[in-house]
Amino acid sequence: GQSLEQPSEVTAVEGAIVQINCTYQTSGFYGLSWYQQHDGGAPTFLSYNALDGLEETGRFSSFLSRSDSYGYLLLQELQMKDSASYFCAVRPYNDYKLSFGAGTTVTVRA
Amino acid sequence: GAGVSQSPSNKVTEKGKDVELRCDPISGHTALYWYRQSLGQGLEFLIYFQGNSAPDKSGLPSDRFSAERTGGSVSTLTIQRTQQEDSAVYLCASSLEDTSYEQYFGPGTRLTVT
């Protein structure tokens, strides 16, 4: 099976920058996805890295390094509405379904 | 267009009863997934449907759980003889076949077994 590790919680103040790391142990996969889930809501797709490097979408960026078995989601200019859980996920080569990490709860303080 | 819809949004049932949860995916999405999420936990894969292929049932926790997808669209997840440990939010997601990294989730069904 696949194993993805994320920190369980991160707390930061408005305007700060938060980096959520995702380390994984898998023999091979198509790419790394990130999802956001607000409390009581459904997960929503944020970003996808098929190739190594940085992908930027507004205040959020995602990074992948296959050689280091590591990726991260970078949240910049934090806003209160960014308080949510963030999940990384991979689709292994021999599978169609995503394997999700346990999620990181981000709390933004005023 | 319309997103993924699920019904009911909440279901309270007595231990031992059967329940049916419904998922209506985005039109044109050939892939459909069921997940379970316990309070404060991650997403546990249950079952995956892709077009007319045999479903991947590898995540179903016991033979009390089953699912079907009729006409390549609507799916029903059935839990027989519910137990208290079945209490969770059941999430359905759909995607295009080639972009399973981008799944669209429904609002979920919160199941409470008393």
Boltz contact constraints between the chains, C-beta under 6 A:
constraints:
  - contact:
      token1: [A, 31]
      token2: [B, 101]
      max_distance: 6.0
  - contact:
      token1: [A, 33]
      token2: [B, 101]
      max_distance: 6.0
  - contact:
      token1: [A, 42]
      token2: [B, 105]
      max_distance: 6.0
  - contact:
      token1: [A, 42]
      token2: [B, 107]
      max_distance: 6.0
  - contact:
      token1: [A, 43]
      token2: [B, 105]
      max_distance: 6.0
  - contact:
      token1: [A, 45]
      token2: [B, 102]
      max_distance: 6.0
  - contact:
      token1: [A, 48]
      token2: [B, 101]
      max_distance: 6.0
  - contact:
      token1: [A, 91]
      token2: [B, 100]
      max_distance: 6.0
  - contact:
      token1: [A, 91]
      token2: [B, 101]
      max_distance: 6.0
  - contact:
      token1: [A, 96]
      token2: [B, 100]
      max_distance: 6.0
  - contact:
      token1: [A, 97]
      token2: [B, 45]
      max_distance: 6.0
  - contact:
      token1: [A, 97]
      token2: [B, 48]
      max_distance: 6.0
  - contact:
      token1: [A, 100]
      token2: [B, 42]
      max_distance: 6.0
  - contact:
      token1: [A, 100]
      token2: [B, 43]
      max_distance: 6.0
  - contact:
      token1: [A, 102]
      token2: [B, 42]
      max_distance: 6.0
  - contact:
      token1: [A, 103]
      token2: [B, 42]
      max_distance: 6.0
